[in-house]
Amino acid sequence: MPNSTEIQGNWDEFKGKLKQKYAELTDDDLKYEEGKDDEMWGRLEQKIGKAKKEILSLFQ
């Protein structure tokens, strides 16, 4: 099980890649708040026009 530092590092890396690929994304779009994952993914899906699975598959 990853610790919070590892999770934060992974998220920061993923967030950077998303911002490179989709320049229209803002820090607010990518703001992660514990317990509000669904809200964040909803914002991303709307802004990018892709489902969560599609977004995640871009970086695997």
C-alpha distance matrix in Angstrom:
0.0 3.8 6.5 9.6 11.6 9.6 9.8 13.4 14.2 13.3 15.2 18.1 18.4 18.5 20.9 23.1 23.4 24.3 26.9 28.4 28.8 29.9 32.0 32.9 29.5 29.5 27.0 27.7 26.8 23.4 22.7 19.3 19.5 16.8 18.0 20.4 18.6 21.4 24.1 22.7 22.4 25.9 27.3 26.0 27.3 30.6 31.0 30.1 31.4 28.6 26.1 22.4 21.9 24.6 23.2 19.8 21.7 23.6 20.8 19.3
3.8 0.0 3.8 6.7 8.0 5.8 6.4 9.8 10.5 10.0 12.1 14.6 15.1 15.6 17.8 19.9 20.5 21.7 24.0 25.4 26.2 27.4 29.2 30.2 26.8 26.6 24.0 25.0 24.3 20.7 20.1 16.9 17.5 15.3 17.2 19.2 17.4 20.6 22.8 21.0 21.0 24.7 25.6 24.1 25.9 29.1 29.1 28.2 30.0 27.3 25.2 21.5 21.3 23.7 21.7 18.5 20.6 22.0 19.0 18.0
6.5 3.8 0.0 3.8 5.5 5.4 6.3 8.7 10.1 10.8 12.4 14.4 15.7 16.7 18.2 20.2 21.5 22.6 24.4 26.2 27.3 28.2 29.6 30.5 27.0 26.3 23.3 24.2 24.1 20.5 19.3 16.2 16.2 14.1 16.5 18.8 17.7 21.2 22.9 21.1 21.8 25.4 25.9 24.9 27.0 30.0 29.8 29.3 31.3 29.0 27.1 23.3 23.7 26.0 23.7 20.7 23.2 24.3 21.2 20.8
9.6 6.7 3.8 0.0 3.8 5.5 5.0 6.0 8.5 9.8 10.4 12.1 14.2 15.2 16.0 18.2 20.0 20.7 22.1 24.3 25.6 26.1 27.3 27.9 24.3 23.2 20.0 20.8 21.1 17.6 16.0 13.0 13.0 11.2 14.2 16.2 15.4 19.1 20.4 18.5 19.8 23.1 23.4 22.6 25.1 27.7 27.4 27.3 29.5 27.6 25.8 22.1 23.1 25.2 22.6 20.0 23.0 23.7 20.8 21.1
11.6 8.0 5.5 3.8 0.0 3.8 5.5 5.1 6.1 8.6 9.9 10.5 12.3 14.2 15.1 16.5 18.6 19.9 21.0 22.7 24.6 25.4 26.2 27.3 23.8 22.7 19.5 21.0 21.4 17.8 16.5 14.1 14.8 13.9 17.2 18.7 17.7 21.4 22.3 20.0 21.2 24.7 24.5 23.3 26.1 28.7 27.9 27.5 30.1 28.3 27.0 23.3 24.2 25.8 22.9 20.5 23.2 23.4 20.2 20.7
9.6 5.8 5.4 5.5 3.8 0.0 3.8 5.4 5.1 6.1 8.5 9.8 10.6 12.2 14.0 15.4 16.8 18.3 20.0 21.4 22.8 24.0 25.3 26.7 23.3 22.8 20.0 21.6 21.4 17.7 17.1 14.7 15.9 14.9 17.7 19.0 17.3 20.9 22.2 19.7 20.2 23.9 24.0 22.4 24.8 27.7 27.0 26.2 28.5 26.4 25.0 21.3 21.7 23.3 20.6 17.8 20.2 20.6 17.3 17.3
9.8 6.4 6.3 5.0 5.5 3.8 0.0 3.8 5.4 5.1 6.1 8.6 10.0 10.5 12.0 14.2 15.5 16.3 18.2 20.0 21.1 21.9 23.4 24.3 20.8 20.4 17.7 18.8 18.4 14.7 14.1 11.3 12.6 11.6 14.3 15.4 13.5 17.1 18.5 16.0 16.6 20.3 20.5 19.0 21.4 24.3 23.8 23.2 25.5 23.3 21.8 18.1 18.8 20.6 17.9 15.3 18.2 18.8 15.8 16.2
13.4 9.8 8.7 6.0 5.1 5.4 3.8 0.0 3.8 5.5 5.1 6.1 8.6 9.8 10.2 12.2 14.3 15.1 16.2 18.3 20.0 20.5 21.4 22.3 18.8 17.9 14.8 16.3 16.4 12.7 11.8 9.7 11.3 11.3 14.5 15.2 13.8 17.4 18.1 15.3 16.6 20.1 19.6 18.3 21.2 23.7 22.7 22.5 25.1 23.5 22.5 19.0 20.2 21.6 18.4 16.4 19.5 19.4 16.6 17.7
14.2 10.5 10.1 8.5 6.1 5.1 5.4 3.8 0.0 3.8 5.4 5.1 6.3 8.7 9.8 10.7 12.6 14.3 15.5 16.8 18.7 19.9 20.8 22.3 19.1 18.5 15.8 18.0 17.9 14.1 14.0 12.6 14.7 15.0 18.1 18.4 16.7 20.1 20.7 17.6 18.4 22.0 21.3 19.5 22.3 24.9 23.6 22.9 25.7 24.0 23.2 19.9 20.7 21.6 18.4 16.2 18.8 18.3 15.1 16.2
13.3 10.0 10.8 9.8 8.6 6.1 5.1 5.5 3.8 0.0 3.8 5.5 5.2 6.2 8.5 10.0 10.8 12.3 14.3 15.6 16.8 18.1 19.6 21.2 18.0 18.1 16.0 17.9 17.0 13.3 13.9 12.2 14.8 14.8 17.4 17.5 15.0 18.1 19.2 16.1 16.2 19.9 19.6 17.4 19.8 22.7 21.7 20.5 23.1 21.0 20.1 16.7 17.1 18.1 15.1 12.7 15.1 14.9 11.7 12.6
15.2 12.1 12.4 10.4 9.9 8.5 6.1 5.1 5.4 3.8 0.0 3.8 5.4 5.0 5.9 8.5 9.8 10.3 12.1 14.1 15.3 15.9 17.3 18.3 14.9 14.8 12.6 14.2 13.4 9.6 10.2 8.7 11.6 12.3 14.8 14.4 12.1 15.2 15.9 12.6 13.1 16.7 16.1 14.2 16.9 19.6 18.6 17.8 20.5 18.8 18.0 14.7 15.9 16.8 13.5 11.8 14.9 14.5 12.0 13.7
18.1 14.6 14.4 12.1 10.5 9.8 8.6 6.1 5.1 5.5 3.8 0.0 3.8 5.5 5.1 6.2 8.7 9.9 10.6 12.4 14.4 15.1 15.8 17.2 14.1 13.5 11.1 13.6 13.4 9.7 10.4 10.1 13.2 14.6 17.5 16.8 14.9 18.0 18.0 14.4 15.4 18.7 17.4 15.4 18.6 20.8 19.1 18.5 21.6 20.4 20.3 17.3 18.7 18.9 15.4 14.2 17.0 15.8 13.2 15.4
18.4 15.1 15.7 14.2 12.3 10.6 10.0 8.6 6.3 5.2 5.4 3.8 0.0 3.8 5.5 5.2 6.4 8.8 10.1 10.8 12.6 14.3 15.3 17.4 14.8 15.1 13.4 16.2 15.3 11.8 13.4 13.1 16.4 17.5 20.2 19.4 17.0 19.6 20.0 16.4 16.5 19.9 18.8 16.2 18.9 21.4 19.6 18.3 21.3 19.7 19.8 17.0 17.7 17.5 14.2 12.7 14.8 13.4 10.4 12.5
18.5 15.6 16.7 15.2 14.2 12.2 10.5 9.8 8.7 6.2 5.0 5.5 3.8 0.0 3.8 5.4 5.1 6.2 8.7 9.9 10.7 12.0 13.9 15.5 12.7 13.7 12.6 14.9 13.2 9.9 12.1 11.8 15.3 16.4 18.5 17.3 14.5 16.7 17.2 13.6 13.2 16.6 15.8 12.9 15.3 18.0 16.5 15.0 17.8 16.0 16.0 13.2 14.0 13.8 10.4 9.1 11.6 10.3 7.8 10.4
20.9 17.8 18.2 16.0 15.1 14.0 12.0 10.2 9.8 8.5 5.9 5.1 5.5 3.8 0.0 3.8 5.4 5.1 6.2 8.7 10.0 10.3 11.4 12.7 9.6 10.1 8.9 11.3 10.0 6.7 9.1 9.8 13.6 15.5 17.7 16.0 13.7 15.9 15.6 11.8 12.2 15.2 13.6 11.1 14.2 16.3 14.4 13.5 16.8 15.8 16.2 13.7 15.5 15.1 11.3 11.1 14.0 12.4 10.7 13.7
23.1 19.9 20.2 18.2 16.5 15.4 14.2 12.2 10.7 10.0 8.5 6.2 5.2 5.4 3.8 0.0 3.8 5.4 5.2 6.3 8.7 9.9 10.3 12.6 10.3 10.8 10.0 13.3 12.3 9.6 12.0 13.2 16.9 19.0 21.4 19.7 17.5 19.6 19.2 15.4 15.7 18.5 16.5 13.8 16.8 18.7 16.2 15.0 18.5 17.7 18.7 16.6 18.0 17.0 13.3 13.3 15.4 13.0 11.2 14.4
23.4 20.5 21.5 20.0 18.6 16.8 15.5 14.3 12.6 10.8 9.8 8.7 6.4 5.1 5.4 3.8 0.0 3.8 5.4 5.1 6.3 8.5 10.1 12.6 10.9 12.6 12.6 15.5 13.7 11.3 14.3 15.2 18.9 20.7 22.7 20.9 18.2 19.8 19.8 16.1 15.4 18.2 16.7 13.4 15.7 17.9 15.5 13.6 16.7 15.6 16.7 14.9 15.7 14.2 10.8 10.9 12.4 9.6 8.0 11.5
24.3 21.7 22.6 20.7 19.9 18.3 16.3 15.1 14.3 12.3 10.3 9.9 8.8 6.2 5.1 5.4 3.8 0.0 3.8 5.4 5.2 5.8 8.0 9.8 7.8 10.0 10.7 13.0 10.6 8.8 12.3 13.5 17.3 19.4 20.9 18.6 16.0 17.1 16.8 13.1 12.4 14.8 13.1 9.8 12.1 14.1 11.8 9.9 13.2 12.4 13.8 12.3 13.8 12.2 8.6 9.7 11.7 9.2 8.8 12.5
26.9 24.0 24.4 22.1 21.0 20.0 18.2 16.2 15.5 14.3 12.1 10.6 10.1 8.7 6.2 5.2 5.4 3.8 0.0 3.8 5.5 5.1 5.3 7.6 5.9 7.6 8.7 11.6 10.0 8.8 12.1 14.2 17.9 20.5 22.4 19.9 17.9 19.1 18.0 14.4 14.4 16.4 13.9 11.1 13.9 15.1 12.0 11.0 14.7 14.8 16.6 15.5 17.3 15.6 12.0 13.5 15.5 12.7 12.3 16.1
28.4 25.4 26.2 24.3 22.7 21.4 20.0 18.3 16.8 15.6 14.1 12.4 10.8 9.9 8.7 6.3 5.1 5.4 3.8 0.0 3.8 5.7 5.9 9.4 9.0 11.0 12.3 15.3 13.7 12.5 15.8 17.7 21.5 23.9 25.7 23.4 21.1 22.3 21.5 17.9 17.5 19.4 17.2 14.1 16.4 17.6 14.5 12.8 16.2 16.1 18.2 17.3 18.5 16.3 13.1 14.4 15.5 12.2 11.8 15.5
28.8 26.2 27.3 25.6 24.6 22.8 21.1 20.0 18.7 16.8 15.3 14.4 12.6 10.7 10.0 8.7 6.3 5.2 5.5 3.8 0.0 3.8 6.2 9.0 9.1 12.1 14.0 16.3 13.9 13.2 16.8 18.5 22.2 24.4 25.8 23.3 20.7 21.2 20.8 17.3 16.2 17.9 16.0 12.6 14.1 15.5 12.6 10.1 13.2 12.9 15.4 15.0 16.0 13.3 10.5 12.5 13.1 9.6 10.4 14.1
29.9 27.4 28.2 26.1 25.4 24.0 21.9 20.5 19.9 18.1 15.9 15.1 14.3 12.0 10.3 9.9 8.5 5.8 5.1 5.7 3.8 0.0 3.8 5.4 5.9 9.3 11.9 13.7 11.2 11.3 15.0 17.2 20.8 23.3 24.5 21.6 19.3 19.5 18.5 15.3 14.5 15.5 13.2 10.1 11.9 12.5 9.3 7.4 10.9 11.6 14.3 14.4 16.1 13.5 10.7 13.4 14.6 11.6 12.8 16.6
32.0 29.2 29.6 27.3 26.2 25.3 23.4 21.4 20.8 19.6 17.3 15.8 15.3 13.9 11.4 10.3 10.1 8.0 5.3 5.9 6.2 3.8 0.0 3.8 5.5 7.9 10.8 13.0 11.4 12.0 15.3 18.0 21.5 24.5 25.9 23.0 21.2 21.6 20.1 16.8 16.8 17.6 14.7 12.3 14.5 14.5 10.9 10.1 13.7 14.9 17.7 17.7 19.7 17.3 14.3 16.8 18.3 15.2 15.9 19.7
32.9 30.2 30.5 27.9 27.3 26.7 24.3 22.3 22.3 21.2 18.3 17.2 17.4 15.5 12.7 12.6 12.6 9.8 7.6 9.4 9.0 5.4 3.8 0.0 3.8 6.4 10.1 11.2 9.4 11.1 14.3 17.3 20.4 23.6 24.7 21.4 20.0 20.0 17.9 15.1 15.3 15.5 12.2 10.6 12.7 11.9 8.1 8.5 11.9 14.0 16.7 17.1 19.6 17.5 14.7 17.5 19.3 16.7 17.9 21.6
29.5 26.8 27.0 24.3 23.8 23.3 20.8 18.8 19.1 18.0 14.9 14.1 14.8 12.7 9.6 10.3 10.9 7.8 5.9 9.0 9.1 5.9 5.5 3.8 0.0 3.8 6.9 8.1 6.0 7.3 10.5 13.5 16.7 19.8 21.0 17.9 16.5 16.8 14.9 11.8 12.4 13.0 9.7 8.1 11.1 10.9 7.5 8.2 11.9 13.2 15.3 14.9 17.7 16.2 13.0 15.4 17.8 15.6 16.2 19.8
29.5 26.6 26.3 23.2 22.7 22.8 20.4 17.9 18.5 18.1 14.8 13.5 15.1 13.7 10.1 10.8 12.6 10.0 7.6 11.0 12.1 9.3 7.9 6.4 3.8 0.0 3.8 5.3 5.1 6.6 8.7 12.2 15.1 18.5 20.2 17.1 16.4 17.3 14.8 11.9 13.5 14.2 10.7 10.1 13.5 13.1 10.1 11.6 15.1 16.5 18.1 17.3 20.3 19.3 15.9 17.8 20.6 18.6 18.6 22.2
27.0 24.0 23.3 20.0 19.5 20.0 17.7 14.8 15.8 16.0 12.6 11.1 13.4 12.6 8.9 10.0 12.6 10.7 8.7 12.3 14.0 11.9 10.8 10.1 6.9 3.8 0.0 3.8 5.4 5.1 5.9 9.5 12.3 15.8 17.9 15.3 14.9 16.5 14.3 11.1 13.5 14.8 11.6 11.3 15.0 15.2 12.7 14.2 17.6 18.4 19.4 17.8 20.9 20.4 16.8 18.0 21.1 19.4 18.8 22.1
27.7 25.0 24.2 20.8 21.0 21.6 18.8 16.3 18.0 17.9 14.2 13.6 16.2 14.9 11.3 13.3 15.5 13.0 11.6 15.3 16.3 13.7 13.0 11.2 8.1 5.3 3.8 0.0 3.8 5.4 5.0 8.7 10.8 14.5 16.0 13.0 13.3 14.4 11.6 9.1 12.1 12.7 9.5 10.3 13.9 13.6 11.8 14.1 17.0 18.1 18.7 17.4 20.8 20.7 17.4 18.8 22.1 20.9 20.7 23.8
26.8 24.3 24.1 21.1 21.4 21.4 18.4 16.4 17.9 17.0 13.4 13.4 15.3 13.2 10.0 12.3 13.7 10.6 10.0 13.7 13.9 11.2 11.4 9.4 6.0 5.1 5.4 3.8 0.0 3.8 5.7 8.7 11.3 14.6 15.6 12.3 11.7 12.3 9.7 6.9 8.9 9.6 6.2 6.6 10.2 10.1 8.4 10.4 13.3 14.3 15.0 13.9 17.3 17.0 13.9 15.6 18.9 17.7 18.0 21.1
23.4 20.7 20.5 17.6 17.8 17.7 14.7 12.7 14.1 13.3 9.6 9.7 11.8 9.9 6.7 9.6 11.3 8.8 8.8 12.5 13.2 11.3 12.0 11.1 7.3 6.6 5.1 5.4 3.8 0.0 3.8 6.2 9.6 12.6 14.2 11.5 10.3 11.9 10.3 6.7 8.7 10.7 8.3 7.5 11.3 12.4 10.8 11.8 14.8 14.8 15.1 13.1 16.2 16.2 12.7 13.7 17.1 16.1 15.6 18.6
22.7 20.1 19.3 16.0 16.5 17.1 14.1 11.8 14.0 13.9 10.2 10.4 13.4 12.1 9.1 12.0 14.3 12.3 12.1 15.8 16.8 15.0 15.3 14.3 10.5 8.7 5.9 5.0 5.7 3.8 0.0 3.8 6.5 9.9 12.0 9.7 9.6 11.8 9.9 7.0 10.1 12.0 10.0 10.3 13.9 14.8 13.7 15.2 18.0 18.0 17.8 15.5 18.7 19.3 15.9 16.3 20.0 19.3 18.5 21.1
19.3 16.9 16.2 13.0 14.1 14.7 11.3 9.7 12.6 12.2 8.7 10.1 13.1 11.8 9.8 13.2 15.2 13.5 14.2 17.7 18.5 17.2 18.0 17.3 13.5 12.2 9.5 8.7 8.7 6.2 3.8 0.0 3.8 6.5 8.8 7.2 6.9 10.0 9.2 6.7 9.5 12.0 11.2 11.4 14.5 16.1 15.7 16.8 19.1 18.5 17.5 14.7 17.6 18.9 15.7 15.4 19.2 19.2 18.0 20.1
19.5 17.5 16.2 13.0 14.8 15.9 12.6 11.3 14.7 14.8 11.6 13.2 16.4 15.3 13.6 16.9 18.9 17.3 17.9 21.5 22.2 20.8 21.5 20.4 16.7 15.1 12.3 10.8 11.3 9.6 6.5 3.8 0.0 3.8 6.2 5.4 7.0 10.1 9.2 8.2 11.3 13.3 12.9 14.0 16.8 18.1 18.2 19.7 21.7 21.1 19.7 16.9 19.8 21.6 18.8 18.3 22.1 22.5 21.3 23.1
16.8 15.3 14.1 11.2 13.9 14.9 11.6 11.3 15.0 14.8 12.3 14.6 17.5 16.4 15.5 19.0 20.7 19.4 20.5 23.9 24.4 23.3 24.5 23.6 19.8 18.5 15.8 14.5 14.6 12.6 9.9 6.5 3.8 0.0 3.8 5.5 6.9 10.2 10.6 10.2 12.6 14.8 15.3 16.2 18.5 20.2 20.8 21.9 23.6 22.5 20.6 17.4 19.9 22.2 19.8 18.7 22.4 23.4 22.0 23.2
18.0 17.2 16.5 14.2 17.2 17.7 14.3 14.5 18.1 17.4 14.8 17.5 20.2 18.5 17.7 21.4 22.7 20.9 22.4 25.7 25.8 24.5 25.9 24.7 21.0 20.2 17.9 16.0 15.6 14.2 12.0 8.8 6.2 3.8 0.0 3.8 5.8 8.1 9.1 10.0 11.9 13.5 14.8 16.1 17.7 19.4 20.7 21.9 23.0 21.8 19.5 16.7 19.2 21.8 19.9 19.0 22.6 24.0 23.1 24.0
20.4 19.2 18.8 16.2 18.7 19.0 15.4 15.2 18.4 17.5 14.4 16.8 19.4 17.3 16.0 19.7 20.9 18.6 19.9 23.4 23.3 21.6 23.0 21.4 17.9 17.1 15.3 13.0 12.3 11.5 9.7 7.2 5.4 5.5 3.8 0.0 3.8 5.5 5.4 6.6 8.9 10.1 11.1 12.8 14.5 15.8 17.1 18.6 19.7 19.0 17.0 14.5 17.5 19.8 17.7 17.5 21.2 22.2 21.8 23.2
18.6 17.4 17.7 15.4 17.7 17.3 13.5 13.8 16.7 15.0 12.1 14.9 17.0 14.5 13.7 17.5 18.2 16.0 17.9 21.1 20.7 19.3 21.2 20.0 16.5 16.4 14.9 13.3 11.7 10.3 9.6 6.9 7.0 6.9 5.8 3.8 0.0 3.8 5.5 5.2 6.2 8.5 10.0 10.7 12.2 14.3 15.5 16.3 17.4 16.1 13.9 11.1 13.9 16.2 14.2 13.8 17.4 18.6 18.2 19.5
21.4 20.6 21.2 19.1 21.4 20.9 17.1 17.4 20.1 18.1 15.2 18.0 19.6 16.7 15.9 19.6 19.8 17.1 19.1 22.3 21.2 19.5 21.6 20.0 16.8 17.3 16.5 14.4 12.3 11.9 11.8 10.0 10.1 10.2 8.1 5.5 3.8 0.0 3.8 5.5 5.2 6.0 8.6 9.9 10.3 12.1 14.2 15.2 15.5 14.4 12.0 9.9 13.0 15.3 13.9 14.1 17.5 19.0 19.3 20.6
24.1 22.8 22.9 20.4 22.3 22.2 18.5 18.1 20.7 19.2 15.9 18.0 20.0 17.2 15.6 19.2 19.8 16.8 18.0 21.5 20.8 18.5 20.1 17.9 14.9 14.8 14.3 11.6 9.7 10.3 9.9 9.2 9.2 10.6 9.1 5.4 5.5 3.8 0.0 3.8 5.5 5.0 6.3 8.8 9.9 10.7 12.4 14.2 14.9 14.8 13.2 11.7 15.3 16.9 15.1 15.9 19.4 20.2 20.6 22.5
22.7 21.0 21.1 18.5 20.0 19.7 16.0 15.3 17.6 16.1 12.6 14.4 16.4 13.6 11.8 15.4 16.1 13.1 14.4 17.9 17.3 15.3 16.8 15.1 11.8 11.9 11.1 9.1 6.9 6.7 7.0 6.7 8.2 10.2 10.0 6.6 5.2 5.5 3.8 0.0 3.8 5.4 5.2 6.3 8.6 10.0 10.7 12.1 13.6 13.3 12.2 10.2 13.8 15.0 12.6 13.4 17.0 17.4 17.5 19.7
22.4 21.0 21.8 19.8 21.2 20.2 16.6 16.6 18.4 16.2 13.1 15.4 16.5 13.2 12.2 15.7 15.4 12.4 14.4 17.5 16.2 14.5 16.8 15.3 12.4 13.5 13.5 12.1 8.9 8.7 10.1 9.5 11.3 12.6 11.9 8.9 6.2 5.2 5.5 3.8 0.0 3.8 5.4 5.0 6.0 8.5 9.8 10.3 11.2 10.1 8.5 6.5 10.2 11.5 9.5 10.6 14.0 14.7 15.4 17.3
25.9 24.7 25.4 23.1 24.7 23.9 20.3 20.1 22.0 19.9 16.7 18.7 19.9 16.6 15.2 18.5 18.2 14.8 16.4 19.4 17.9 15.5 17.6 15.5 13.0 14.2 14.8 12.7 9.6 10.7 12.0 12.0 13.3 14.8 13.5 10.1 8.5 6.0 5.0 5.4 3.8 0.0 3.8 5.4 5.1 6.2 8.6 10.0 10.1 10.0 8.8 8.3 12.1 13.0 11.7 13.5 16.5 17.1 18.4 20.4
27.3 25.6 25.9 23.4 24.5 24.0 20.5 19.6 21.3 19.6 16.1 17.4 18.8 15.8 13.6 16.5 16.7 13.1 13.9 17.2 16.0 13.2 14.7 12.2 9.7 10.7 11.6 9.5 6.2 8.3 10.0 11.2 12.9 15.3 14.8 11.1 10.0 8.6 6.3 5.2 5.4 3.8 0.0 3.8 5.6 5.3 6.1 8.5 9.7 10.6 10.7 10.4 14.2 14.3 12.2 14.4 17.5 17.3 18.4 21.0
26.0 24.1 24.9 22.6 23.3 22.4 19.0 18.3 19.5 17.4 14.2 15.4 16.2 12.9 11.1 13.8 13.4 9.8 11.1 14.1 12.6 10.1 12.3 10.6 8.1 10.1 11.3 10.3 6.6 7.5 10.3 11.4 14.0 16.2 16.1 12.8 10.7 9.9 8.8 6.3 5.0 5.4 3.8 0.0 3.8 5.4 5.2 5.8 7.8 8.0 8.5 8.0 11.5 11.1 8.7 11.1 14.0 13.5 14.8 17.6
27.3 25.9 27.0 25.1 26.1 24.8 21.4 21.2 22.3 19.8 16.9 18.6 18.9 15.3 14.2 16.8 15.7 12.1 13.9 16.4 14.1 11.9 14.5 12.7 11.1 13.5 15.0 13.9 10.2 11.3 13.9 14.5 16.8 18.5 17.7 14.5 12.2 10.3 9.9 8.6 6.0 5.1 5.6 3.8 0.0 3.8 5.6 5.4 5.3 5.2 5.5 6.5 9.9 9.4 8.2 11.1 13.4 13.4 15.4 17.8
30.6 29.1 30.0 27.7 28.7 27.7 24.3 23.7 24.9 22.7 19.6 20.8 21.4 18.0 16.3 18.7 17.9 14.1 15.1 17.6 15.5 12.5 14.5 11.9 10.9 13.1 15.2 13.6 10.1 12.4 14.8 16.1 18.1 20.2 19.4 15.8 14.3 12.1 10.7 10.0 8.5 6.2 5.3 5.4 3.8 0.0 3.8 5.7 5.2 7.4 8.6 10.2 13.5 12.7 11.6 14.8 16.9 16.5 18.7 21.3
31.0 29.1 29.8 27.4 27.9 27.0 23.8 22.7 23.6 21.7 18.6 19.1 19.6 16.5 14.4 16.2 15.5 11.8 12.0 14.5 12.6 9.3 10.9 8.1 7.5 10.1 12.7 11.8 8.4 10.8 13.7 15.7 18.2 20.8 20.7 17.1 15.5 14.2 12.4 10.7 9.8 8.6 6.1 5.2 5.6 3.8 0.0 3.8 5.7 8.3 10.5 11.7 14.8 13.3 11.5 14.8 16.9 15.7 17.7 20.7
30.1 28.2 29.3 27.3 27.5 26.2 23.2 22.5 22.9 20.5 17.8 18.5 18.3 15.0 13.5 15.0 13.6 9.9 11.0 12.8 10.1 7.4 10.1 8.5 8.2 11.6 14.2 14.1 10.4 11.8 15.2 16.8 19.7 21.9 21.9 18.6 16.3 15.2 14.2 12.1 10.3 10.0 8.5 5.8 5.4 5.7 3.8 0.0 3.8 5.6 8.5 10.0 12.4 10.3 8.6 12.2 13.8 12.3 14.7 17.7
31.4 30.0 31.3 29.5 30.1 28.5 25.5 25.1 25.7 23.1 20.5 21.6 21.3 17.8 16.8 18.5 16.7 13.2 14.7 16.2 13.2 10.9 13.7 11.9 11.9 15.1 17.6 17.0 13.3 14.8 18.0 19.1 21.7 23.6 23.0 19.7 17.4 15.5 14.9 13.6 11.2 10.1 9.7 7.8 5.3 5.2 5.7 3.8 0.0 3.8 7.0 9.7 11.8 9.7 9.5 13.1 14.2 13.5 16.4 18.9
28.6 27.3 29.0 27.6 28.3 26.4 23.3 23.5 24.0 21.0 18.8 20.4 19.7 16.0 15.8 17.7 15.6 12.4 14.8 16.1 12.9 11.6 14.9 14.0 13.2 16.5 18.4 18.1 14.3 14.8 18.0 18.5 21.1 22.5 21.8 19.0 16.1 14.4 14.8 13.3 10.1 10.0 10.6 8.0 5.2 7.4 8.3 5.6 3.8 0.0 3.8 6.6 8.1 6.0 6.4 9.9 10.7 10.6 13.6 15.7
26.1 25.2 27.1 25.8 27.0 25.0 21.8 22.5 23.2 20.1 18.0 20.3 19.8 16.0 16.2 18.7 16.7 13.8 16.6 18.2 15.4 14.3 17.7 16.7 15.3 18.1 19.4 18.7 15.0 15.1 17.8 17.5 19.7 20.6 19.5 17.0 13.9 12.0 13.2 12.2 8.5 8.8 10.7 8.5 5.5 8.6 10.5 8.5 7.0 3.8 0.0 3.8 5.5 5.2 6.3 8.8 10.0 11.2 13.7 15.1
22.4 21.5 23.3 22.1 23.3 21.3 18.1 19.0 19.9 16.7 14.7 17.3 17.0 13.2 13.7 16.6 14.9 12.3 15.5 17.3 15.0 14.4 17.7 17.1 14.9 17.3 17.8 17.4 13.9 13.1 15.5 14.7 16.9 17.4 16.7 14.5 11.1 9.9 11.7 10.2 6.5 8.3 10.4 8.0 6.5 10.2 11.7 10.0 9.7 6.6 3.8 0.0 3.8 5.4 5.1 6.2 8.5 10.2 11.7 13.0
21.9 21.3 23.7 23.1 24.2 21.7 18.8 20.2 20.7 17.1 15.9 18.7 17.7 14.0 15.5 18.0 15.7 13.8 17.3 18.5 16.0 16.1 19.7 19.6 17.7 20.3 20.9 20.8 17.3 16.2 18.7 17.6 19.8 19.9 19.2 17.5 13.9 13.0 15.3 13.8 10.2 12.1 14.2 11.5 9.9 13.5 14.8 12.4 11.8 8.1 5.5 3.8 0.0 3.8 5.5 5.2 6.0 8.8 10.5 10.8
24.6 23.7 26.0 25.2 25.8 23.3 20.6 21.6 21.6 18.1 16.8 18.9 17.5 13.8 15.1 17.0 14.2 12.2 15.6 16.3 13.3 13.5 17.3 17.5 16.2 19.3 20.4 20.7 17.0 16.2 19.3 18.9 21.6 22.2 21.8 19.8 16.2 15.3 16.9 15.0 11.5 13.0 14.3 11.1 9.4 12.7 13.3 10.3 9.7 6.0 5.2 5.4 3.8 0.0 3.8 5.5 5.1 6.5 9.4 10.4
23.2 21.7 23.7 22.6 22.9 20.6 17.9 18.4 18.4 15.1 13.5 15.4 14.2 10.4 11.3 13.3 10.8 8.6 12.0 13.1 10.5 10.7 14.3 14.7 13.0 15.9 16.8 17.4 13.9 12.7 15.9 15.7 18.8 19.8 19.9 17.7 14.2 13.9 15.1 12.6 9.5 11.7 12.2 8.7 8.2 11.6 11.5 8.6 9.5 6.4 6.3 5.1 5.5 3.8 0.0 3.8 5.5 5.5 7.6 9.7
19.8 18.5 20.7 20.0 20.5 17.8 15.3 16.4 16.2 12.7 11.8 14.2 12.7 9.1 11.1 13.3 10.9 9.7 13.5 14.4 12.5 13.4 16.8 17.5 15.4 17.8 18.0 18.8 15.6 13.7 16.3 15.4 18.3 18.7 19.0 17.5 13.8 14.1 15.9 13.4 10.6 13.5 14.4 11.1 11.1 14.8 14.8 12.2 13.1 9.9 8.8 6.2 5.2 5.5 3.8 0.0 3.8 5.4 5.8 7.0
21.7 20.6 23.2 23.0 23.2 20.2 18.2 19.5 18.8 15.1 14.9 17.0 14.8 11.6 14.0 15.4 12.4 11.7 15.5 15.5 13.1 14.6 18.3 19.3 17.8 20.6 21.1 22.1 18.9 17.1 20.0 19.2 22.1 22.4 22.6 21.2 17.4 17.5 19.4 17.0 14.0 16.5 17.5 14.0 13.4 16.9 16.9 13.8 14.2 10.7 10.0 8.5 6.0 5.1 5.5 3.8 0.0 3.8 5.4 5.4
23.6 22.0 24.3 23.7 23.4 20.6 18.8 19.4 18.3 14.9 14.5 15.8 13.4 10.3 12.4 13.0 9.6 9.2 12.7 12.2 9.6 11.6 15.2 16.7 15.6 18.6 19.4 20.9 17.7 16.1 19.3 19.2 22.5 23.4 24.0 22.2 18.6 19.0 20.2 17.4 14.7 17.1 17.3 13.5 13.4 16.5 15.7 12.3 13.5 10.6 11.2 10.2 8.8 6.5 5.5 5.4 3.8 0.0 3.8 6.0
20.8 19.0 21.2 20.8 20.2 17.3 15.8 16.6 15.1 11.7 12.0 13.2 10.4 7.8 10.7 11.2 8.0 8.8 12.3 11.8 10.4 12.8 15.9 17.9 16.2 18.6 18.8 20.7 18.0 15.6 18.5 18.0 21.3 22.0 23.1 21.8 18.2 19.3 20.6 17.5 15.4 18.4 18.4 14.8 15.4 18.7 17.7 14.7 16.4 13.6 13.7 11.7 10.5 9.4 7.6 5.8 5.4 3.8 0.0 3.8
19.3 18.0 20.8 21.1 20.7 17.3 16.2 17.7 16.2 12.6 13.7 15.4 12.5 10.4 13.7 14.4 11.5 12.5 16.1 15.5 14.1 16.6 19.7 21.6 19.8 22.2 22.1 23.8 21.1 18.6 21.1 20.1 23.1 23.2 24.0 23.2 19.5 20.6 22.5 19.7 17.3 20.4 21.0 17.6 17.8 21.3 20.7 17.7 18.9 15.7 15.1 13.0 10.8 10.4 9.7 7.0 5.4 6.0 3.8 0.0
